[in-house]
Amino acid sequence: MRGNAKTAHINVRMTEEERAAIMARSSAFGMTPSALMRESALRIGEKPARVADEATLRQILYQLKKEGGNLNQACHALNAYGSDAQTSQQLADAVRLVSNTASQLSALLSKARE
């Protein structure tokens, strides 16, 4: 028998409405009702993990992809043609944009840890 085998039972009485709510919630989280109830009971009192707004994260991802493309183009121009004022400025702008977006992401993650 494995060490993680779940063999112990606790019987819980509840109303039909409570049962329906647990069934719906466990389904929404992709968990079995037992797993939901076990995780809920074992983690009660712990500070909940905050999740950033999905729309904000998608916007940051979009920005990073766009800015990463600009950075790639600037590096390609630098490698192909060498450094001149225009290429240096393009590279500096691209690095600044990526840095600003990374700072936004860092601030968002810091806020989620509060």
TORRO-711231 format. One record per residue: residue number from 1; x, y, z of N, C-alpha, C, CB in turn. Coordinates in nm, 4 decimals, decimal comma. Glycine has a CB too. Layout:
// TORRO-711231
+-----+----------+----------+----------+----------+----------+----------+----------+----------+----------+----------+----------+----------+
! pos !       nu !       nv !       nw !      cau !      cav !      caw !       cu !       cv !       cw !      cbu !      cbv !      cbw !
+-----+----------+----------+----------+----------+----------+----------+----------+----------+----------+----------+----------+----------+
! NUM !        X !        Y !        Z !        X !        Y !        Z !        X !        Y !        Z !        X !        Y !        Z !
...
+-----+----------+----------+----------+----------+----------+----------+----------+----------+----------+----------+----------+----------+
// end
This chain:
// TORRO-711231
+-----+----------+----------+----------+----------+----------+----------+----------+----------+----------+----------+----------+----------+
! pos !       nu !       nv !       nw !      cau !      cav !      caw !       cu !       cv !       cw !      cbu !      cbv !      cbw !
+-----+----------+----------+----------+----------+----------+----------+----------+----------+----------+----------+----------+----------+
!   1 !   0,0847 !  -0,1188 !   0,0000 !   0,0000 !   0,0000 !   0,0000 !   0,0885 !   0,1242 !   0,0000 !  -0,0959 !   0,0003 !   0,1225 !
!   2 !   0,0521 !   0,2224 !  -0,0782 !   0,1280 !   0,3475 !  -0,0872 !   0,1102 !   0,4305 !   0,0391 !   0,0844 !   0,4286 !  -0,2103 !
!   3 !   0,2103 !   0,5168 !   0,0663 !   0,2054 !   0,6041 !   0,1823 !   0,0989 !   0,7119 !   0,1718 !   0,3385 !   0,6676 !   0,2028 !
!   4 !   0,0562 !   0,7462 !   0,0518 !  -0,0425 !   0,8524 !   0,0322 !  -0,1847 !   0,7990 !   0,0161 !  -0,0056 !   0,9346 !  -0,0890 !
!   5 !  -0,2040 !   0,6710 !   0,0362 !  -0,3374 !   0,6137 !   0,0189 !  -0,4331 !   0,6777 !   0,1188 !  -0,3346 !   0,4593 !   0,0368 !
!   6 !  -0,5482 !   0,7148 !   0,0693 !  -0,6487 !   0,7796 !   0,1532 !  -0,7468 !   0,6729 !   0,1991 !  -0,7223 !   0,8950 !   0,0765 !
!   7 !  -0,7319 !   0,6314 !   0,3232 !  -0,8165 !   0,5242 !   0,3760 !  -0,9075 !   0,5703 !   0,4896 !  -0,7303 !   0,4103 !   0,4242 !
!   8 !  -0,8784 !   0,6838 !   0,5509 !  -0,9591 !   0,7331 !   0,6630 !  -1,0785 !   0,8117 !   0,6107 !  -0,8740 !   0,8213 !   0,7576 !
!   9 !  -1,1869 !   0,8087 !   0,6866 !  -1,3105 !   0,8767 !   0,6452 !  -1,3595 !   0,9690 !   0,7558 !  -1,4202 !   0,7740 !   0,6091 !
!  10 !  -1,4243 !   1,0785 !   0,7145 !  -1,5004 !   1,1640 !   0,8051 !  -1,6352 !   1,1856 !   0,7376 !  -1,4257 !   1,3019 !   0,8355 !
!  11 !  -1,7413 !   1,1541 !   0,8076 !  -1,8751 !   1,1745 !   0,7528 !  -1,9240 !   1,3129 !   0,7922 !  -1,9736 !   1,0649 !   0,8024 !
!  12 !  -1,9771 !   1,3848 !   0,6972 !  -2,0241 !   1,5209 !   0,7210 !  -2,1699 !   1,5297 !   0,6775 !  -1,9363 !   1,6257 !   0,6448 !
!  13 !  -2,2527 !   1,5766 !   0,7668 !  -2,3941 !   1,5974 !   0,7313 !  -2,4100 !   1,7404 !   0,6822 !  -2,4895 !   1,5692 !   0,8537 !
!  14 !  -2,4940 !   1,7566 !   0,5800 !  -2,5182 !   1,8892 !   0,5230 !  -2,6539 !   1,8907 !   0,4561 !  -2,4074 !   1,9281 !   0,4223 !
!  15 !  -2,6990 !   2,0098 !   0,4232 !  -2,8259 !   2,0234 !   0,3521 !  -2,8030 !   1,9919 !   0,2044 !  -2,8857 !   2,1669 !   0,3702 !
!  16 !  -2,9094 !   1,9694 !   0,1342 !  -2,8999 !   1,9455 !  -0,0106 !  -2,8427 !   2,0679 !  -0,0817 !  -3,0385 !   1,9101 !  -0,0692 !
!  17 !  -2,8772 !   2,1875 !  -0,0319 !  -2,8254 !   2,3104 !  -0,0912 !  -2,6748 !   2,3214 !  -0,0717 !  -2,8952 !   2,4322 !  -0,0309 !
!  18 !  -2,6267 !   2,2873 !   0,0480 !  -2,4824 !   2,2897 !   0,0738 !  -2,4104 !   2,1879 !  -0,0147 !  -2,4535 !   2,2608 !   0,2229 !
!  19 !  -2,4691 !   2,0691 !  -0,0267 !  -2,4096 !   1,9667 !  -0,1119 !  -2,4021 !   2,0144 !  -0,2568 !  -2,4900 !   1,8361 !  -0,1031 !
!  20 !  -2,5087 !   2,0741 !  -0,3042 !  -2,5102 !   2,1247 !  -0,4420 !  -2,4052 !   2,2332 !  -0,4611 !  -2,6492 !   2,1793 !  -0,4780 !
!  21 !  -2,3899 !   2,3202 !  -0,3614 !  -2,2893 !   2,4273 !  -0,3705 !  -2,1488 !   2,3691 !  -0,3727 !  -2,3038 !   2,5257 !  -0,2526 !
!  22 !  -2,1236 !   2,2676 !  -0,2897 !  -1,9912 !   2,2034 !  -0,2879 !  -1,9655 !   2,1331 !  -0,4202 !  -1,9801 !   2,1026 !  -0,1707 !
!  23 !  -2,0637 !   2,0652 !  -0,4725 !  -2,0484 !   1,9962 !  -0,6011 !  -2,0180 !   2,0971 !  -0,7132 !  -2,1769 !   1,9154 !  -0,6348 !
!  24 !  -2,0908 !   2,2075 !  -0,7137 !  -2,0692 !   2,3096 !  -0,8170 !  -1,9316 !   2,3728 !  -0,8038 !  -2,1772 !   2,4179 !  -0,8090 !
!  25 !  -1,8933 !   2,4065 !  -0,6812 !  -1,7640 !   2,4703 !  -0,6595 !  -1,6496 !   2,3759 !  -0,6942 !  -1,7514 !   2,5171 !  -0,5147 !
!  26 !  -1,6598 !   2,2503 !  -0,6543 !  -1,5523 !   2,1551 !  -0,6850 !  -1,5404 !   2,1357 !  -0,8353 !  -1,5776 !   2,0195 !  -0,6156 !
!  27 !  -1,6534 !   2,1315 !  -0,9040 !  -1,6514 !   2,1185 !  -1,0499 !  -1,5882 !   2,2406 !  -1,1148 !  -1,7933 !   2,0980 !  -1,1040 !
!  28 !  -1,6203 !   2,3592 !  -1,0644 !  -1,5637 !   2,4832 !  -1,1196 !  -1,4130 !   2,4880 !  -1,1038 !  -1,6261 !   2,6048 !  -1,0521 !
!  29 !  -1,3603 !   2,4275 !  -0,9966 !  -1,2160 !   2,4261 !  -0,9732 !  -1,1481 !   2,3034 !  -1,0336 !  -1,1880 !   2,4315 !  -0,8246 !
!  30 !  -1,2264 !   2,2170 !  -1,0951 !  -1,1690 !   2,0961 !  -1,1538 !  -1,1195 !   1,9993 !  -1,0478 !  -1,0555 !   2,1322 !  -1,2470 !
!  31 !  -1,1895 !   1,9946 !  -0,9343 !  -1,1500 !   1,9079 !  -0,8225 !  -1,2656 !   1,8148 !  -0,7888 !  -1,1087 !   1,9919 !  -0,6974 !
!  32 !  -1,2335 !   1,7065 !  -0,7215 !  -1,3398 !   1,6234 !  -0,6667 !  -1,3943 !   1,6941 !  -0,5429 !  -1,2882 !   1,4788 !  -0,6323 !
!  33 !  -1,5187 !   1,6640 !  -0,5057 !  -1,5720 !   1,7241 !  -0,3833 !  -1,4854 !   1,6923 !  -0,2611 !  -1,7146 !   1,6756 !  -0,3593 !
!  34 !  -1,4329 !   1,5695 !  -0,2534 !  -1,3462 !   1,5325 !  -0,1409 !  -1,2201 !   1,6176 !  -0,1374 !  -1,3086 !   1,3847 !  -0,1491 !
!  35 !  -1,1580 !   1,6363 !  -0,2534 !  -1,0348 !   1,7161 !  -0,2604 !  -1,0633 !   1,8612 !  -0,2211 !  -0,9737 !   1,7100 !  -0,4031 !
!  36 !  -1,1741 !   1,9161 !  -0,2685 !  -1,2096 !   2,0537 !  -0,2334 !  -1,2291 !   2,0680 !  -0,0826 !  -1,3372 !   2,0969 !  -0,3077 !
!  37 !  -1,3037 !   1,9777 !  -0,0251 !  -1,3308 !   1,9869 !   0,1180 !  -1,2026 !   1,9645 !   0,1995 !  -1,4386 !   1,8844 !   0,1585 !
!  38 !  -1,1201 !   1,8696 !   0,1574 !  -0,9944 !   1,8428 !   0,2274 !  -0,9018 !   1,9637 !   0,2206 !  -0,9248 !   1,7193 !   0,1678 !
!  39 !  -0,8833 !   2,0184 !   0,1004 !  -0,7961 !   2,1355 !   0,0834 !  -0,8498 !   2,2554 !   0,1600 !  -0,7816 !   2,1709 !  -0,0652 !
!  40 !  -0,9805 !   2,2756 !   0,1556 !  -1,0403 !   2,3882 !   0,2274 !  -1,0186 !   2,3753 !   0,3775 !  -1,1897 !   2,3977 !   0,1968 !
!  41 !  -1,0406 !   2,2577 !   0,4308 !  -1,0266 !   2,2370 !   0,5748 !  -0,8815 !   2,2477 !   0,6197 !  -1,0827 !   2,1013 !   0,6139 !
!  42 !  -0,7899 !   2,1942 !   0,5397 !  -0,6489 !   2,1940 !   0,5798 !  -0,5833 !   2,3304 !   0,5641 !  -0,5725 !   2,0918 !   0,4989 !
!  43 !  -0,6386 !   2,4161 !   0,4804 !  -0,5760 !   2,5456 !   0,4551 !  -0,6486 !   2,6619 !   0,5229 !  -0,5695 !   2,5704 !   0,3069 !
!  44 !  -0,7510 !   2,6318 !   0,6020 !  -0,8248 !   2,7388 !   0,6680 !  -0,7301 !   2,8153 !   0,7611 !  -0,9466 !   2,6818 !   0,7471 !
!  45 !  -0,7384 !   2,9454 !   0,7582 !  -0,6522 !   3,0291 !   0,8404 !  -0,5248 !   3,0725 !   0,7699 !  -0,6170 !   2,9568 !   0,9655 !
!  46 !  -0,4899 !   3,0073 !   0,6592 !  -0,3732 !   3,0496 !   0,5832 !  -0,4092 !   3,1717 !   0,5000 !  -0,3210 !   2,9352 !   0,4931 !
!  47 !  -0,3114 !   3,2532 !   0,4769 !  -0,3330 !   3,3705 !   0,3936 !  -0,3593 !   3,3246 !   0,2504 !  -0,2109 !   3,4671 !   0,3999 !
!  48 !  -0,4703 !   3,3663 !   0,1915 !  -0,4995 !   3,3216 !   0,0554 !  -0,4037 !   3,3827 !  -0,0462 !  -0,6428 !   3,3564 !   0,0184 !
!  49 !  -0,3765 !   3,3076 !  -0,1491 !  -0,2928 !   3,3586 !  -0,2579 !  -0,3780 !   3,4503 !  -0,3439 !  -0,2317 !   3,2420 !  -0,3433 !
!  50 !  -0,3258 !   3,5663 !  -0,3714 !  -0,3974 !   3,6594 !  -0,4589 !  -0,3531 !   3,6362 !  -0,6021 !  -0,3727 !   3,8072 !  -0,4169 !
!  51 !  -0,4472 !   3,6426 !  -0,6903 !  -0,4182 !   3,6247 !  -0,8310 !  -0,4433 !   3,7582 !  -0,9001 !  -0,5049 !   3,5101 !  -0,8934 !
!  52 !  -0,3493 !   3,7983 !  -0,9826 !  -0,3635 !   3,9247 !  -1,0536 !  -0,4764 !   3,9150 !  -1,1553 !  -0,2315 !   3,9634 !  -1,1230 !
!  53 !  -0,5290 !   4,0277 !  -1,1889 !  -0,6341 !   4,0364 !  -1,2891 !  -0,5839 !   3,9795 !  -1,4212 !  -0,6811 !   4,1823 !  -1,3069 !
!  54 !  -0,6582 !   3,8862 !  -1,4770 !  -0,6169 !   3,8191 !  -1,6008 !  -0,6012 !   3,9176 !  -1,7159 !  -0,7180 !   3,7114 !  -1,6386 !
!  55 !  -0,6892 !   4,0155 !  -1,7260 !  -0,6800 !   4,1143 !  -1,8342 !  -0,5502 !   4,1939 !  -1,8247 !  -0,8006 !   4,2097 !  -1,8304 !
!  56 !  -0,5113 !   4,2287 !  -1,7021 !  -0,3863 !   4,3024 !  -1,6819 !  -0,2673 !   4,2165 !  -1,7228 !  -0,3721 !   4,3468 !  -1,5346 !
!  57 !  -0,2682 !   4,0895 !  -1,6832 !  -0,1588 !   3,9996 !  -1,7206 !  -0,1516 !   3,9798 !  -1,8717 !  -0,1754 !   3,8644 !  -1,6513 !
!  58 !  -0,2657 !   3,9683 !  -1,9356 !  -0,2672 !   3,9528 !  -2,0825 !  -0,2111 !   4,0777 !  -2,1509 !  -0,4114 !   3,9250 !  -2,1329 !
!  59 !  -0,2436 !   4,1957 !  -2,0981 !  -0,1921 !   4,3207 !  -2,1536 !  -0,0405 !   4,3277 !  -2,1385 !  -0,2582 !   4,4414 !  -2,0850 !
!  60 !   0,0098 !   4,2879 !  -2,0226 !   0,1540 !   4,2888 !  -1,9996 !   0,2220 !   4,1888 !  -2,0931 !   0,1863 !   4,2556 !  -1,8515 !
!  61 !   0,1637 !   4,0718 !  -2,1112 !   0,2197 !   3,9726 !  -2,2035 !   0,2233 !   4,0280 !  -2,3455 !   0,1376 !   3,8418 !  -2,1993 !
!  62 !   0,1164 !   4,0927 !  -2,3873 !   0,1112 !   4,1535 !  -2,5207 !   0,2224 !   4,2579 !  -2,5362 !  -0,0276 !   4,2186 !  -2,5456 !
!  63 !   0,2368 !   4,3424 !  -2,4331 !   0,3404 !   4,4458 !  -2,4374 !   0,4798 !   4,3834 !  -2,4468 !   0,3312 !   4,5362 !  -2,3130 !
!  64 !   0,5050 !   4,2809 !  -2,3666 !   0,6372 !   4,2183 !  -2,3680 !   0,6674 !   4,1537 !  -2,5029 !   0,6473 !   4,1141 !  -2,2572 !
!  65 !   0,5684 !   4,0904 !  -2,5644 !   0,5895 !   4,0299 !  -2,6965 !   0,6227 !   4,1369 !  -2,7998 !   0,4648 !   3,9505 !  -2,7405 !
!  66 !   0,5475 !   4,2447 !  -2,7977 !   0,5687 !   4,3546 !  -2,8924 !   0,7057 !   4,4187 !  -2,8701 !   0,4569 !   4,4608 !  -2,8785 !
!  67 !   0,7378 !   4,4465 !  -2,7450 !   0,8650 !   4,5113 !  -2,7127 !   0,9823 !   4,4169 !  -2,7360 !   0,8648 !   4,5598 !  -2,5674 !
!  68 !   0,9605 !   4,2877 !  -2,7134 !   1,0649 !   4,1895 !  -2,7419 !   1,0971 !   4,1857 !  -2,8904 !   1,0224 !   4,0508 !  -2,6940 !
!  69 !   0,9962 !   4,1996 !  -2,9743 !   1,0178 !   4,2066 !  -3,1196 !   1,0983 !   4,3292 !  -3,1579 !   0,8843 !   4,2077 !  -3,1935 !
!  70 !   1,0657 !   4,4423 !  -3,0966 !   1,1414 !   4,5650 !  -3,1226 !   1,2870 !   4,5509 !  -3,0779 !   1,0759 !   4,6841 !  -3,0513 !
!  71 !   1,3073 !   4,4898 !  -2,9626 !   1,4421 !   4,4677 !  -2,9118 !   1,5201 !   4,3755 !  -3,0045 !   1,4373 !   4,4092 !  -2,7705 !
!  72 !   1,4539 !   4,2726 !  -3,0533 !   1,5165 !   4,1795 !  -3,1470 !   1,5580 !   4,2513 !  -3,2758 !   1,4206 !   4,0635 !  -3,1794 !
!  73 !   1,4718 !   4,3364 !  -3,3281 !   1,5041 !   4,4117 !  -3,4498 !   1,6231 !   4,5047 !  -3,4270 !   1,3821 !   4,4930 !  -3,4966 !
!  74 !   1,6265 !   4,5690 !  -3,3110 !   1,7366 !   4,6604 !  -3,2801 !   1,8684 !   4,5836 !  -3,2683 !   1,7077 !   4,7375 !  -3,1494 !
!  75 !   1,8656 !   4,4681 !  -3,2057 !   1,9870 !   4,3860 !  -3,1934 !   2,0316 !   4,3351 !  -3,3298 !   1,9630 !   4,2671 !  -3,0980 !
!  76 !   1,9354 !   4,2957 !  -3,4125 !   1,9680 !   4,2488 !  -3,5474 !   2,0352 !   4,3611 !  -3,6276 !   1,8400 !   4,1991 !  -3,6204 !
!  77 !   1,9801 !   4,4817 !  -3,6211 !   2,0394 !   4,5957 !  -3,6921 !   2,1790 !   4,6252 !  -3,6400 !   1,9507 !   4,7204 !  -3,6780 !
!  78 !   2,1968 !   4,6162 !  -3,5104 !   2,3280 !   4,6402 !  -3,4504 !   2,4294 !   4,5369 !  -3,4998 !   2,3187 !   4,6365 !  -3,2964 !
!  79 !   2,3896 !   4,4119 !  -3,5042 !   2,4797 !   4,3061 !  -3,5516 !   2,5074 !   4,3159 !  -3,7007 !   2,4214 !   4,1702 !  -3,5202 !
!  80 !   2,4073 !   4,3556 !  -3,7778 !   2,4227 !   4,3594 !  -3,9230 !   2,4975 !   4,4838 !  -3,9709 !   2,2869 !   4,3534 !  -3,9891 !
!  81 !   2,4708 !   4,5977 !  -3,9087 !   2,5227 !   4,7236 !  -3,9616 !   2,6177 !   4,7963 !  -3,8666 !   2,4087 !   4,8140 !  -3,9954 !
!  82 !   2,6340 !   4,7445 !  -3,7479 !   2,7188 !   4,8136 !  -3,6519 !   2,6402 !   4,9229 !  -3,5811 !   2,8422 !   4,8726 !  -3,7213 !
!  83 !   2,7083 !   4,9910 !  -3,4922 !   2,6428 !   5,0918 !  -3,4108 !   2,6516 !   5,2291 !  -3,4765 !   2,7046 !   5,0957 !  -3,2714 !
!  84 !   2,5370 !   5,2943 !  -3,4857 !   2,5307 !   5,4350 !  -3,5252 !   2,4286 !   5,5007 !  -3,4329 !   2,4915 !   5,4525 !  -3,6789 !
!  85 !   2,4105 !   5,6290 !  -3,4466 !   2,3226 !   5,7023 !  -3,3547 !   2,1790 !   5,6484 !  -3,3584 !   2,3231 !   5,8517 !  -3,3894 !
!  86 !   2,1284 !   5,6200 !  -3,4789 !   1,9902 !   5,5741 !  -3,4917 !   1,9726 !   5,4348 !  -3,4296 !   1,9481 !   5,5720 !  -3,6400 !
!  87 !   2,0655 !   5,3449 !  -3,4585 !   2,0568 !   5,2087 !  -3,4039 !   2,0719 !   5,2108 !  -3,2523 !   2,1646 !   5,1178 !  -3,4668 !
!  88 !   2,1639 !   5,2911 !  -3,2025 !   2,1833 !   5,3022 !  -3,0575 !   2,0577 !   5,3549 !  -2,9899 !   2,3025 !   5,3938 !  -3,0257 !
!  89 !   1,9935 !   5,4540 !  -3,0522 !   1,8701 !   5,5101 !  -2,9953 !   1,7571 !   5,4069 !  -2,9989 !   1,8281 !   5,6378 !  -3,0722 !
!  90 !   1,7466 !   5,3336 !  -3,1095 !   1,6439 !   5,2304 !  -3,1219 !   1,6640 !   5,1229 !  -3,0144 !   1,6471 !   5,1670 !  -3,2634 !
!  91 !   1,7877 !   5,0829 !  -2,9935 !   1,8178 !   4,9821 !  -2,8925 !   1,7870 !   5,0350 !  -2,7521 !   1,9651 !   4,9391 !  -2,9022 !
!  92 !   1,8257 !   5,1576 !  -2,7237 !   1,7985 !   5,2172 !  -2,5922 !   1,6490 !   5,2283 !  -2,5668 !   1,8635 !   5,3557 !  -2,5816 !
!  93 !   1,5729 !   5,2674 !  -2,6691 !   1,4271 !   5,2778 !  -2,6544 !   1,3649 !   5,1410 !  -2,6268 !   1,3645 !   5,3396 !  -2,7810 !
!  94 !   1,4108 !   5,0403 !  -2,7003 !   1,3571 !   4,9055 !  -2,6824 !   1,3889 !   4,8522 !  -2,5423 !   1,4140 !   4,8107 !  -2,7897 !
!  95 !   1,5101 !   4,8729 !  -2,4969 !   1,5485 !   4,8274 !  -2,3625 !   1,4660 !   4,9007 !  -2,2567 !   1,7005 !   4,8502 !  -2,3379 !
!  96 !   1,4445 !   5,0310 !  -2,2742 !   1,3658 !   5,1087 !  -2,1789 !   1,2223 !   5,0559 !  -2,1712 !   1,3659 !   5,2577 !  -2,2181 !
!  97 !   1,1615 !   5,0262 !  -2,2869 !   1,0240 !   4,9757 !  -2,2882 !   1,0133 !   4,8400 !  -2,2189 !   0,9730 !   4,9648 !  -2,4319 !
!  98 !   1,1078 !   4,7510 !  -2,2480 !   1,1074 !   4,6192 !  -2,1838 !   1,1272 !   4,6355 !  -2,0328 !   1,2184 !   4,5276 !  -2,2441 !
!  99 !   1,2177 !   4,7236 !  -1,9944 !   1,2436 !   4,7477 !  -1,8523 !   1,1200 !   4,8030 !  -1,7820 !   1,3612 !   4,8444 !  -1,8352 !
! 100 !   1,0502 !   4,8970 !  -1,8456 !   0,9281 !   4,9539 !  -1,7865 !   0,8200 !   4,8480 !  -1,7692 !   0,8749 !   5,0683 !  -1,8734 !
! 101 !   0,8033 !   4,7631 !  -1,8699 !   0,7019 !   4,6585 !  -1,8614 !   0,7391 !   4,5558 !  -1,7552 !   0,6839 !   4,5900 !  -1,9974 !
! 102 !   0,8682 !   4,5225 !  -1,7454 !   0,9126 !   4,4305 !  -1,6407 !   0,8871 !   4,4919 !  -1,5028 !   1,0632 !   4,3963 !  -1,6580 !
! 103 !   0,9039 !   4,6215 !  -1,4887 !   0,8758 !   4,6895 !  -1,3616 !   0,7272 !   4,6833 !  -1,3286 !   0,9225 !   4,8361 !  -1,3672 !
! 104 !   0,6410 !   4,6988 !  -1,4293 !   0,4965 !   4,6868 !  -1,4089 !   0,4627 !   4,5477 !  -1,3563 !   0,4197 !   4,7149 !  -1,5407 !
! 105 !   0,5227 !   4,4471 !  -1,4188 !   0,4972 !   4,3098 !  -1,3778 !   0,5472 !   4,2863 !  -1,2353 !   0,5641 !   4,2115 !  -1,4749 !
! 106 !   0,6635 !   4,3369 !  -1,2037 !   0,7196 !   4,3223 !  -1,0695 !   0,6291 !   4,3880 !  -0,9654 !   0,8605 !   4,3833 !  -1,0633 !
! 107 !   0,5788 !   4,5061 !  -0,9959 !   0,4890 !   4,5761 !  -0,9035 !   0,3589 !   4,4980 !  -0,8839 !   0,4582 !   4,7179 !  -0,9557 !
! 108 !   0,3082 !   4,4418 !  -0,9920 !   0,1858 !   4,3627 !  -0,9840 !   0,2065 !   4,2392 !  -0,8961 !   0,1397 !   4,3209 !  -1,1247 !
! 109 !   0,3206 !   4,1730 !  -0,9126 !   0,3494 !   4,0548 !  -0,8317 !   0,3726 !   4,0923 !  -0,6853 !   0,4717 !   3,9809 !  -0,8871 !
! 110 !   0,4390 !   4,2045 !  -0,6610 !   0,4599 !   4,2493 !  -0,5234 !   0,3273 !   4,2793 !  -0,4551 !   0,5498 !   4,3733 !  -0,5205 !
! 111 !   0,2378 !   4,3428 !  -0,5283 !   0,1060 !   4,3756 !  -0,4737 !   0,0285 !   4,2472 !  -0,4404 !   0,0259 !   4,4628 !  -0,5742 !
! 112 !   0,0448 !   4,1450 !  -0,5243 !  -0,0260 !   4,0180 !  -0,5013 !   0,0266 !   3,9467 !  -0,3770 !  -0,0124 !   3,9260 !  -0,6237 !
! 113 !   0,1496 !   3,9736 !  -0,3380 !   0,2090 !   3,9086 !  -0,2197 !   0,1698 !   3,9758 !  -0,0895 !   0,3596 !   3,9075 !  -0,2313 !
! 114 !   0,1108 !   4,0955 !  -0,0952 !   0,0757 !   4,1701 !   0,0267 !  -0,0300 !   4,0991 !   0,1078 !   0,0272 !   4,3094 !  -0,0084 !
+-----+----------+----------+----------+----------+----------+----------+----------+----------+----------+----------+----------+----------+
// end
